[in-house]
Amino acid sequence: MNWKDNKEGAANIFGSHQMREPAPAEFIPKHKTPAPIAYQMVKDETFPQTQPRLNLATFVTTYMDDYGTNLMNEAVGINYIDETEYPRVAVMCGRCINMVANMWNTPEEGDWKTGAVGIGSSEACMLGGVAAWLRWRERRKAAGKPYDKPNLVMSTAYQVVWEKFCQLWQIEMRTVPLTHEHPTLDIDEAIKMCDENTICIVPIAGVTWTGMNDDIESLNDALEEYNTRTGYDVPIHVDAASGGFILPFLNPSKRWDFRLKWVLSISTSGHKYGLVYPGLGWVVWRDRRYLPNEMAFSVNYLGANITQVGLNFSRPAAQILGQYYNFIHLGMEGYKEVHSNSMAIAEYCHDEIGKMSCFRNYSKKLENPLFIWTMDPIYDETAKWTLFDLQDKLMQSGWMVPAYTMPKNIEDMVVMRVVIRQGMSRDMADMLINDIKNAVEEFEKLEYPTQSRLTFERKEAQKGKVYTH
């Protein structure tokens, strides 16, 4: 019998005194609460939220099939770091690293490729950055040169983990602004920012802000010329949080990975387009030479020496099982089918939104199953609403479609973004488009501007721009 079938009746739950009292907020309750009542209380807290599959703001996986879900649920109590107690999980983790490395065309030979599991791509990015910093520091020490002023170069479209990394390790973050002319990393400007203290350049495959890809092959070519001319060894770490599981299946001939000479490490999210529930990232190095020995920690733990690469120690094993299950179940063919469907639905939404006179798509062609759009400048001159109003309106139908301002230098641009993932069907896309159209129709009937619009126009007035309605 399923445990849910053995719960107490509704009268015992909703007739209990706990249901008429506020939920605990400051102190652990003095007395016990029966499990069915505690379950219902926690469950009810999440009821008003957006349903995960309607959350088009998040990149993380919100749907897995029953087999994958059950497999992860059954492993929820397994701590991956206990390798002596759960040796087969460690083997499966190694197999996953092998598969990811080979998917990215690793040149490394041997039975086990060099990589690590992380709790999300944030930890994976940190590990790639730390390795680049330690390699640079060792080179500087060997040459008898100062090693107190490292820097890192990337575009202003960075994910916040890179800001954290630079602050925590005291590394100067040199950012290349996005502009209307250069919506991805401006390679010439990035090269100009490099010097002997640059630990790496970080291009992005699947920019969070826009869904676009930096031109990594052109960056590699530019670095080849720069390093040859200067004698430096500025490498590339690819932040492929989204694109790492898209490019190999939808554009396998594109050179962005270890086929490029200066790409020494790549990080990605297993819990994004790797199709695993949240809590999983991967980082792979070109080969063992590029993973500093200082990053491998050995601990006598639970009766054996455990050697581990990571910022965290204890970590869930369930996500590793989920990833290995996906690799076996879907294979290259299945991943391509899932991501092709996501891309097709994203292109459909992109086309339909682009047909609406009030909107303008940011990019003409999609590189990943996500995109952004903004208000059409001409329509915007007389509009009584903003994209923030549209976000609020869509939330009333359960959708989470974020509106936000772009990074520095183009922060005057307000955009909306949808991320299409496994679990989004064409029928759901039609519902979304219809809800957007209905919202716009209501906005166009407004007699007075919304509060969001008035706030926006006050800011614009300070810059000398006046709107008419």
C-alpha positions in Angstrom: 0.0 0.0 0.0 1.3 3.5 -0.9 2.0 5.6 2.3 -0.4 8.3 1.0 -3.2 5.8 0.9 -2.8 5.2 4.7 -3.2 8.8 5.7 -5.7 9.9 8.3 -9.1 11.1 7.1 -9.9 14.7 6.2 -11.8 15.2 9.5 -8.8 14.1 11.5 -6.5 16.5 9.6 -8.7 19.6 9.0 -10.5 19.1 12.3 -7.3 19.2 14.2 -6.3 22.1 16.4 -3.1 22.6 14.4 -5.1 23.6 11.4 -6.6 26.6 13.2 -3.3 27.8 14.6 -0.6 29.8 12.7 2.3 27.7 11.3 5.5 27.7 13.4 7.7 30.6 12.4 10.2 31.2 15.1 10.5 28.3 17.5 10.4 24.5 17.1 6.9 23.5 18.4 6.9 22.1 22.0 4.7 19.1 21.1 4.7 16.6 18.3 2.4 17.0 15.2 1.1 13.8 13.6 2.8 13.1 10.3 -0.3 13.4 8.1 -1.1 16.8 9.6 2.5 18.0 9.3 2.6 16.8 5.7 -0.6 18.7 4.9 0.6 21.9 6.5 3.8 21.9 4.5 2.0 20.9 1.3 -0.6 23.7 1.7 2.3 26.3 2.1 3.3 25.5 -1.5 -0.2 25.5 -2.9 -0.5 29.2 -4.0 2.8 29.1 -5.9 3.3 28.8 -9.6 3.2 25.2 -10.7 6.8 24.2 -11.7 6.0 23.4 -15.3 4.4 26.8 -15.8 7.6 28.5 -14.4 9.2 29.8 -17.6 11.7 31.8 -15.6 13.7 28.9 -14.3 16.3 27.0 -16.2 16.2 24.0 -13.9 14.4 20.8 -14.7 10.8 20.7 -13.5 9.8 17.4 -15.0 11.2 13.9 -15.0 9.5 10.6 -15.8 8.3 8.3 -13.1 11.2 6.0 -13.3 13.8 8.7 -12.9 11.8 10.4 -10.1 11.4 7.1 -8.2 15.0 6.3 -8.6 16.0 9.6 -7.1 13.4 9.4 -4.3 14.8 6.0 -3.4 18.3 7.4 -3.1 17.4 10.5 -1.2 19.1 9.2 1.9 22.5 8.4 0.2 25.4 10.8 0.8 27.6 10.6 -2.3 30.8 11.3 -0.3 30.5 8.0 1.6 32.2 6.2 -1.3 33.2 3.2 0.8 29.6 2.6 1.8 28.2 3.3 -1.7 31.0 2.4 -4.1 28.7 1.9 -7.0 27.5 5.4 -6.8 31.1 6.6 -7.1 31.5 4.4 -10.2 28.3 5.8 -11.8 29.6 9.3 -11.1 32.9 8.5 -12.9 30.9 7.1 -15.8 28.9 10.3 -16.0 32.1 12.4 -16.1 33.4 10.1 -18.9 30.2 10.6 -20.9 30.1 14.4 -20.4 33.8 14.7 -21.3 33.4 12.6 -24.4 30.3 14.5 -25.4 32.6 17.6 -25.3 35.2 15.9 -27.4 37.9 15.5 -24.7 41.4 14.6 -26.0 42.2 12.9 -22.8 43.0 9.2 -23.0 42.6 6.6 -20.3 39.7 4.9 -18.6 38.6 7.8 -16.4 38.4 11.4 -17.6 39.3 14.4 -15.4 36.2 16.1 -13.9 34.1 16.6 -10.8 30.5 16.6 -9.8 29.1 19.8 -8.2 25.9 20.9 -6.5 24.8 22.9 -9.6 26.8 24.7 -12.2 27.7 27.4 -9.6 30.0 25.0 -7.8 31.3 23.7 -11.1 32.1 27.3 -12.2 33.9 27.9 -9.0 36.0 24.8 -9.4 36.9 25.8 -13.0 37.9 29.3 -11.8 39.9 28.0 -8.8 41.9 25.7 -11.1 42.7 28.5 -13.5 43.8 30.8 -10.6 46.0 28.1 -9.1 47.6 27.2 -12.5 48.3 30.9 -13.1 49.7 31.4 -9.6 52.1 28.4 -10.0 53.4 29.8 -13.3 54.0 33.2 -11.7 55.8 31.6 -8.8 58.0 29.5 -11.0 58.9 32.6 -13.0 59.7 34.6 -9.9 57.0 37.1 -10.6 54.4 38.7 -8.4 51.1 36.8 -8.1 49.0 39.1 -6.0 46.9 40.8 -8.8 45.0 38.1 -10.7 42.2 39.1 -13.0 39.4 37.4 -15.0 37.7 38.6 -18.2 34.1 38.0 -19.3 31.1 39.9 -20.5 28.7 41.8 -18.3 26.2 39.0 -19.0 27.8 36.9 -16.3 25.9 34.8 -13.8 26.3 36.0 -10.2 28.5 33.0 -9.3 31.4 34.7 -11.1 31.1 37.8 -9.1 31.1 35.6 -6.0 34.1 33.8 -7.2 36.1 37.0 -7.8 35.1 38.5 -4.5 35.9 35.3 -2.5 39.3 34.7 -4.1 40.2 38.4 -4.4 40.4 38.3 -8.2 39.8 41.5 -10.3 36.7 41.0 -12.5 37.2 42.7 -15.8 33.9 42.9 -17.7 33.2 43.7 -21.3 29.9 45.6 -21.6 27.2 44.2 -23.8 26.0 46.8 -26.3 23.3 46.9 -29.0 26.0 46.4 -31.5 27.6 43.5 -29.6 24.9 41.5 -27.8 27.5 38.8 -27.0 31.1 39.0 -25.8 33.0 41.6 -27.8 36.2 39.5 -28.5 38.4 42.5 -29.5 37.5 44.3 -26.2 38.0 41.1 -24.2 41.5 40.6 -25.6 42.4 44.3 -24.9 41.5 43.6 -21.2 44.0 40.7 -20.9 47.5 41.0 -19.5 50.1 38.8 -17.8 47.8 38.6 -14.7 44.7 37.2 -16.5 43.9 33.8 -15.2 41.3 33.0 -18.0 38.6 34.4 -20.2 35.1 33.0 -19.5 32.8 32.9 -22.6 29.3 31.7 -22.1 27.3 29.1 -24.0 23.7 29.9 -23.3 23.8 33.4 -21.7 21.2 33.6 -18.9 20.2 37.2 -19.9 19.5 36.5 -23.6 19.9 32.8 -24.5 22.6 33.6 -27.0 26.1 32.0 -27.2 29.4 33.8 -27.2 31.6 33.1 -30.2 34.0 30.7 -28.5 35.8 29.6 -31.7 36.6 33.2 -32.7 37.8 33.9 -29.1 40.1 30.8 -29.3 41.5 32.1 -32.6 42.1 35.6 -31.1 43.8 34.0 -28.0 46.1 32.0 -30.2 47.3 35.2 -31.8 47.5 37.0 -28.5 49.3 34.3 -26.6 51.8 33.7 -29.5 52.5 37.5 -29.7 52.9 38.1 -25.9 54.2 34.7 -24.7 51.3 34.5 -22.2 49.1 31.5 -21.6 45.7 33.0 -21.1 43.2 30.0 -21.4 39.5 29.7 -21.7 37.0 28.3 -19.2 33.6 27.8 -20.9 30.6 28.5 -18.7 28.2 26.2 -20.5 25.5 26.0 -17.9 22.8 25.8 -20.5 24.5 25.3 -23.8 26.7 22.4 -22.6 23.7 20.0 -23.0 22.2 21.8 -26.1 25.1 22.2 -28.5 26.3 18.6 -28.6 22.8 17.5 -29.7 21.4 20.3 -31.8 24.6 21.7 -33.3 27.3 18.9 -33.0 29.6 20.4 -35.7 30.0 23.7 -33.9 33.4 24.0 -32.5 33.2 25.5 -28.9 34.5 22.7 -26.7 37.8 20.8 -26.3 38.3 20.7 -30.0 39.6 24.3 -29.4 43.2 24.5 -28.2 42.8 27.1 -25.4 39.6 25.6 -23.9 41.1 24.0 -20.8 37.8 23.5 -18.7 34.1 23.5 -19.2 31.3 23.6 -16.6 27.6 22.9 -17.1 24.4 22.2 -15.2 23.1 18.6 -15.1 19.9 20.1 -13.6 19.2 22.3 -16.6 19.2 20.7 -20.0 20.9 17.6 -18.5 17.2 17.0 -17.5 17.8 16.1 -13.8 16.0 17.7 -10.9 17.9 20.5 -9.1 21.2 19.9 -7.3 23.7 18.8 -10.0 26.6 20.3 -12.0 29.6 19.0 -13.9 33.0 20.4 -14.6 35.6 18.7 -16.9 39.2 19.6 -17.5 41.1 19.0 -20.8 43.2 16.4 -19.0 44.7 15.7 -15.6 47.5 18.3 -16.1 45.0 21.1 -15.8 43.5 20.1 -12.4 46.0 21.3 -9.7 46.9 18.8 -7.1 45.9 21.3 -4.4 42.3 20.9 -5.3 42.1 17.2 -4.5 41.5 16.7 -0.8 42.0 13.3 0.9 40.2 12.7 4.2 40.2 9.6 6.4 36.4 9.4 6.7 34.2 6.5 7.8 37.1 4.0 7.7 38.8 4.9 4.4 40.7 7.6 2.6 38.3 9.7 0.5 39.8 11.9 -2.2 37.4 14.5 -3.4 37.4 17.6 -5.6 34.8 20.1 -4.6 33.8 23.1 -2.5 31.2 21.0 -0.7 31.8 17.7 1.1 28.6 15.9 1.8 26.4 16.0 -1.3 23.3 14.2 -2.6 23.8 11.0 -4.6 20.2 11.0 -6.0 21.0 13.5 -8.7 24.0 11.4 -9.9 21.7 8.4 -10.2 19.2 10.6 -12.1 21.8 11.7 -14.5 23.1 8.2 -15.2 19.6 7.0 -15.6 18.9 9.7 -18.2 22.1 8.8 -20.1 21.1 5.2 -20.3 17.4 5.8 -20.9 17.6 8.7 -23.4 20.9 8.1 -25.1 22.1 10.6 -27.7 18.9 9.9 -29.7 16.6 10.7 -26.9 18.4 13.8 -25.8 18.3 15.1 -29.3 14.5 14.4 -29.6 13.8 16.2 -26.3 15.9 19.2 -27.0 14.7 19.4 -30.6 11.1 19.6 -29.4 12.1 22.3 -26.8 13.8 24.3 -29.6 10.8 23.9 -32.0 8.4 25.1 -29.3 10.7 28.0 -28.4 10.9 28.9 -32.1 7.1 28.8 -32.3 6.7 31.1 -29.3 9.5 33.4 -30.7 7.6 33.7 -34.0 4.2 34.3 -32.5 5.5 36.9 -30.1 7.4 38.5 -32.9 4.1 38.9 -34.9 2.6 41.1 -32.2 3.0 44.7 -33.1 3.7 45.8 -29.5 6.8 43.6 -29.2 10.2 43.2 -30.8 12.3 40.1 -30.4 15.9 40.7 -29.3 17.5 38.2 -31.7 16.3 37.0 -35.1 17.5 33.4 -34.6 17.5 31.1 -31.6 20.7 29.3 -30.4 19.1 27.7 -27.3 15.5 27.0 -26.4 15.0 30.4 -24.7 14.7 34.0 -25.9 13.9 37.5 -24.8 11.8 40.3 -26.3 11.2 44.0 -25.5 8.5 46.5 -26.3 8.5 47.9 -29.8 10.0 51.4 -29.6 7.2 53.0 -31.7 4.4 51.2 -29.7 6.2 52.1 -26.5 5.8 55.9 -27.2 2.1 55.7 -26.4 1.7 52.6 -24.2 0.1 52.8 -20.8 1.7 49.7 -19.5 5.1 48.0 -19.2 6.4 44.5 -19.4 6.4 44.4 -15.6 2.6 44.7 -15.8 2.5 41.8 -18.3 4.5 39.7 -15.8 2.0 40.4 -13.1 -0.9 39.6 -15.4 0.5 36.3 -16.5 1.1 35.3 -12.9 -2.7 35.5 -12.4 -2.9 32.6 -14.9 -0.2 30.6 -13.2 2.7 31.6 -15.5 6.0 32.9 -14.3 7.5 34.9 -17.2 10.1 37.3 -15.8 10.6 40.9 -16.8 14.0 42.6 -16.0 16.4 45.3 -17.1 19.5 44.4 -19.1 23.1 44.7 -17.8 25.2 47.9 -17.5 25.4 50.1 -20.7 22.0 48.8 -21.9 20.2 48.8 -18.6 17.5 51.2 -20.1 16.2 48.1 -22.0 13.4 46.2 -20.2 12.9 42.6 -21.6 10.9 39.5 -20.9 12.2 36.0 -21.2 10.8 32.5 -21.6 12.8 29.3 -21.1 11.4 26.3 -22.8 12.3 22.9 -21.2 11.2 19.3 -21.1 7.6 19.3 -20.0 6.5 22.2 -22.2 4.1 21.2 -25.0 2.8 23.0 -28.1 -0.6 23.1 -26.4 0.8 24.8 -23.4 2.7 27.2 -25.7 -0.6 28.1 -27.3 -2.2 28.8 -23.9 0.8 31.0 -23.1 0.5 33.0 -26.3 -3.3 33.4 -25.9 -2.8 34.6 -22.3 -0.3 37.2 -23.5 -2.6 38.3 -26.3 -5.6 38.6 -23.9 -3.4 40.6 -21.4 -2.3 43.0 -24.2 -6.0 43.5 -25.2 -6.9 44.5 -21.7 -3.9 46.8 -21.4 -4.9 48.6 -24.6 -8.2 49.5 -23.1 -6.7 51.3 -20.1 -7.8 54.8 -19.6 -4.8 55.8 -17.4 -1.2 54.6 -17.2 -0.3 51.9 -14.7 1.8 52.7 -11.7 4.7 50.7 -13.3 4.3 52.9 -16.4 4.3 56.2 -14.4 7.4 55.1 -12.5 9.1 54.3 -15.8 8.2 57.7 -17.4 9.3 59.6 -14.3 12.8 58.1 -14.7 12.8 58.8 -18.4 11.7 62.4 -17.8 14.8 62.9 -15.7 16.8 62.0 -18.9 14.8 64.5 -20.9 12.4 62.1 -22.7 8.7 62.8 -22.7 5.9 60.3 -23.5 2.4 61.1 -24.7 -0.7 58.9 -24.3 
